[in-house]
């Protein structure tokens, strides 16, 4: 009886339309060299080659320490800033609350004024840029407002604003 059942099942299978099977693809194991991602080739300018070579030789722990030192020395952060919008329907009250909470500002040069050379000196002092870069920034600010410095603490931002006002420029803290 078992033989009869097997024959019946085989007959049913023959009558059913055959499903086309997709050709089997051979799965190949990756070699250790293939598993490692190759670093993206970056063209390093000549003036930075020595620095980059020294950094490449450093241990990760040393690099982390270097980043912290640079952040403290120059008052910058390697963490990307999150931009948040004020809640809808909050009205003027929420705007006032956000203004009170704000401790970090961006300094934007709105107008240069009559003492252009003095303004260039202030820009050089604040941004630590060269004369040409500072002059170009001030020239661009004559046409449209330019960001001078970002993520500045409130006290420092107010001092910078005073310096620009003494030089005859108009600055906005955002």
PyMOL commands that set and color helices and strands:
alter all, ss='L'
color gray80, all
select helices_A, chain A and resi 2-15+32-35+46-57+60-74+91-101+116-127+131-143+154-166
alter helices_A, ss='H'
color red, helices_A
select strands_A, chain A and resi 104-111+146-153+170-173
alter strands_A, ss='S'
color yellow, strands_A
deselect
rebuild
show_as cartoon
